[in-house]
């Protein structure tokens, strides 16, 4: 790389980049959960309770995963 265009990435820049990645993934996971919820609500009222429990478990897992991406991080 040309010396005129090289730069050193600071720790702060690296941290900001990682935070942006986590927040982007968090947003995508929550959008996925919302899409699943909308698709499932009222659509399968006659479905067995196991199916509904599975959907609810999946939604909780997605939300917990999304929350862990930023818990305790700047």
ZIZI-V187267 format. One record per residue. N is the residue number from 0. OMEGA is omega in whole degrees, 0 to 359 (* if undefined). Layout:
# ZIZI-V187267
n;omega
N;OMEGA
N;OMEGA
This chain:
# ZIZI-V187267
n;omega
0;180
1;181
2;180
3;185
4;180
5;176
6;179
7;178
8;181
9;176
10;179
11;178
12;179
13;180
14;179
15;179
16;178
17;178
18;179
19;178
20;180
21;181
22;177
23;178
24;178
25;179
26;179
27;179
28;179
29;176
30;177
31;179
32;179
33;178
34;178
35;181
36;180
37;181
38;185
39;185
40;175
41;184
42;184
43;181
44;181
45;181
46;180
47;184
48;178
49;179
50;180
51;177
52;178
53;178
54;180
55;178
56;180
57;179
58;178
59;180
60;179
61;181
62;178
63;179
64;179
65;181
66;181
67;181
68;182
69;179
70;176
71;180
72;179
73;*
